[in-house]
Amino acid sequence: MKFPTAGFLLTLAFTPAVHAATTISTMDEWDGSVSPFGTPDTATYGQTITIGEQDQVLQSFSFVLTALEAPFTIEVGTWTGSRVGEVLYQSDPFSFSASSEYTEITAYPSVTLAGNQQYVLYFTTSGIQGDSTSTNEWAFAPDTAYTGGSFVYLNNGNDRSQLTGAAWNTSLGGDLAFTATLAPVPEPSAYGMMLLGLSLVGFVARRKMSS
């Protein structure tokens, strides 16, 4: 009896299932409007999003803003409707000086978000503020740009506990100019196929050693 070659089995084992990514974006709706961001008081700006029926992996998201010389972190949290419930992702602190008037800053959190839930994507200087202050502007889209969420912010200064302990301001309406890329969570059957392929590779390897 002939068996498939090891090369074929490796292809079977490691070929991922094809899943289409979903992009949420308000970039095309940005008309040049901006909103000021200043530290140390208004320390946190963000955008809420809604996940569809299926769990999704948040591969990346980006905002458009002018230079922010004060250090800040990029974060993702569950959204209770008025505040962060749990911080799911937090980048290392960094700052930047824009090479042009507006710069698109992108994060790659790769976190799994549950279906039918809201989340908030945000930048914050809270908890890492030093003596310096910084004021910049964020690209701002009209409230018709995205119906699954809205622009939110928090005047929490250097107190990170308020991210989860205080109500954020949601009264201004509108959306930030942002892009979020999501992909379906790999199905369990894909992992099963990978394990089957690895088992077959091991079987072929042992057969060749014994022959």
Disulfide bonds with the S-S distance in Angstrom:
none
